[in-house]
Structures are given as structure tokens and as C-alpha cells.
Amino acid sequence: MESKYLQIVLLSLILTFTSCSENKEFAPISADTNLFENGDIICRLGNGFFSNRFRDYADSEKTYSHVGIIEKANDSLFVIHAEANEFTGVGFVKREEIHSFLKEVKSWGLFRIDADFADIESFIFNAKDYYVKKTPFDMDFDLNKDDKVYCTELIALCFNKSFKDIDIQPNLFLKNKIYYSVSDIYKHPKVKPIFKSE
């Protein structure tokens, strides 16, 4: 019952914020395939209600609100990521074309993991496994199970399953609960910046 009440309150807040929002200028998107490599991590700052909330929960830099994994397939670029609908809270791990992922974002950045080819392939394989299983978005943000995942949790789980002797730890504490923040991903010592939109 309390969960239903919370969902109604959240929906009301979302409708209020989106109806009051104004048109914003968006960063120009360049998806030159030469810029990207398989297994790169892509971060973005969206323009929705939850995007602002997730950015606010990051560390002092507050640059990004969402993250995914790049998959190159022939001449196409895809992003594997976990996302929920801002109005319903329902979502899954999805595989989305890069132009769709970056549509109407404020800014974005590309990062590369310092790891060998086999581990990068494992990283992509693990992400695709969550996608193939249609793993639901985790609105409870529960790190004890991986049958549902939120965006940063997906990346951290795939990272921790794939790379030897390096892992990502959650460092965001809110209301006596621990979470993976976007900065836990892109500020990891083995993750190096490649590109940042202006």
C-alpha cells in the first residue's frame, strides 16, 4: 500500500516538473564510429526529472546521470543500458542505437577500460546476457540480487564479473542504503576518459 502511494506521489511530481519544463539547448551529437571501441562506457546527462535526481546524488562533480556500454556491430553502434520509463517506473535492460541513446541530452562523455581484449569481450557478453534475459529495471535499488538492475548496477555487475582483480564498489549512501553512483563507474582507476561533449 505504501509503495502504491509513493508511486502516485512520484508520478504527480514528474507531471508537475515536466509540464513546467522549458525547451533547452542540447549538445550536438557526434557518433563517429572511429571514436568508439567495443566495451567503452558512455555516460550522459539527460533532461528529465530522474536525470536531475541521479545527477544530484553523484559526487561533487555532478556531470552525468546515466551510463551504458558500447557495442559495435559491423558499422552500427549500440548502447546496452538499464532504463525505466519516467512516468511508469517500468523498464528493462535494452540495446539501443547510439543516436537514440544520445537524443536530446545535455552532455555526454566516453570512457575506456584499461583491460585486455578477452576481458572486454566478457564485459560485453555479460551485458548482452542481461539484455537477452529482458532483465527488469530495479526500482527498489536492491544490490542483494541481480534479477533486476538499475543503470549503474548493470555496469558494475558486468565489470565485476568480467575483469580480473579489479572491481567497482558502491560508494553512495542514502537513507541507510548503499548504491552505485555514475561516478563510481567513470572515476574508477581503470576507466580512462576519451571524449567529453562541450
N, C-alpha and C positions, 0 to 999 in steps of 0.2 A: 504494500500500500504506500509506504514512504517513497519507494522507488518511482511509482507512478506519479506521485505528487511532484517529486524532483524533476521528472521528465517534462511535466506540464509547465513548471516554473521555467526550466531551461528553454523550452520552445517559445514561451512568451517573451523571454529576454532576447532570444535570437530574432524573433519577428520584429521586436522593437528596434533593435540595433540595425537590422538590415533595411528596414523601411526608412530609417533616418540617415542611412549612409549616403555619402555623396560620391560622384564619379571621381576616380583618382587616376593619376597618370601612372602607367605601368612601364616597367623596364623593358627595353627592346630585347627580344629573344633571339639568340643566335644558337642554332643547333648544328653547327658544322661537325660532321661526323669525325673529322680528324682530331677534334678536341677531346673526344670521349674514348675511354677504353672500357672493355668488359670489366664489370665489378667496381667501377667508380661509384662513389657515393655522391648523390646530388641532394642539395638542401634548397629549400625555397621559403620565402616569406609570402604567404597568401594575404588575401584582403578580407577574409571572413571573420566572424565573431570568434570561432575557436582558434583561428590562426593567431589572433592577437593575444588570446589567453595563453596558448602554448608558448608564444614568444616571451610573454611576461614571466613565465615560470622558468625560463632559461637563466643562465648566469648573467652577470652584469653586461655582457656584450649584446644580448637580445637581438641577434641578427636574423635567425631563421625560426620557422615554426613547424616545418615538416621535412621529412627525409625519405629517400628511396635509393634503390640500387639500379645502376645502369646495366642493361643487357643489349649488346649489339647482335643483331641477327641479319646477316647479309648487309644490305645498305640501310637497314632500318634501326632506329634507336627506340628502346622501350625502357620504362621505369617500373620496377616491381616495388610496390609500397602498400601499406595498410591505411585505409581511409574510410571514415564514416560520413554519412550524409549529415549536414549541419542541422537539418530540420527533424530527422527521424532518429539519428544516432545509429542507424543500421549501416553496416558496411562490411567489406571483406578485403582480403589481400587481392590486389589487382595488378594487371600488367597493362600499362597504358603507354601510348606513343608519347614521345618526348614533347612534341608541340602541345599536346593536350595537357600534360603534366605542368607545363610552364605557362599555360594560357592565363593571362591577366594576373600574373604575380607581380609583387612589388620589386623583388630582387631574388637572385639565386646564386648558388656557388657550387663548384665542382671540386671534389676531393678524391685523392687516390691512396689506396692502402699499400704500404710498403711490405709486399709479400710475394712469394713465388707463384708462378702460373698455376700450379696444381691447387694451391690453397684458394686462389681467386676463383677458379672453376668450381671448387667445392662451395664457396660463398654463394655464387650464382645458383648452383644446383639446389642448395638449401632454401634459398628464397623462392625459387620456382616450385619447390615441393609444397611450401605454404600456399602458393597461388593455385596449384593444381588441386589441392585439398579444399579450396574455397574457404580458407580459414577465416572465421568471422572477426570483425573488429572488436576489441576488448574494451567496452565502456566501463568495466569495473577496474581497469588498470591493475590487474592482478598478476604479479610476477611469479606466483607459485605454480602456474600451469601454462602450457603453451597451446592449448586447444583454441584459444582466442588470443589475438595480439593487437597491440596498438602500434603506431608507426615506428617509434624509436625502439620499442621492444623487438619488433621484427628484425630490424637491422642488428641489434645487439645479439639476439639469439643466433642469427646466421653467422655473425662474426665469431662468436664464442664457440660454435660448432665446427668452424672451418679452419681457424688459424691456430697453429701450434704455439704454446707458451705465451700467448698474448690474449687478453680478453678485455671486454668492456664491462665496467661496473656501474650500477646505478648510483647517482650522487644527488638526486633531487629528493628532499624530504618535505612533504606537505601533509599536515594533519596526521602525524604519526605513521605515514606510509611512505615507502620509497619508490621512486620512479626513475626511468631512463629519460634524460632530457636530450634535446637535439645536440647540445654542446658536449654531452658525454660521448657522442659519436664523432663529430668532426674535430674535436680537440684531443682525441686520443693520440698519444705519441707516434703511433704507426700510421696515422692518417695525415696526409700532406695536402695543402691547398694547391689547386691547379688553376682555377678561374673564379673570379667574382664579378658579377654584373655591377654596373655603376648605378 
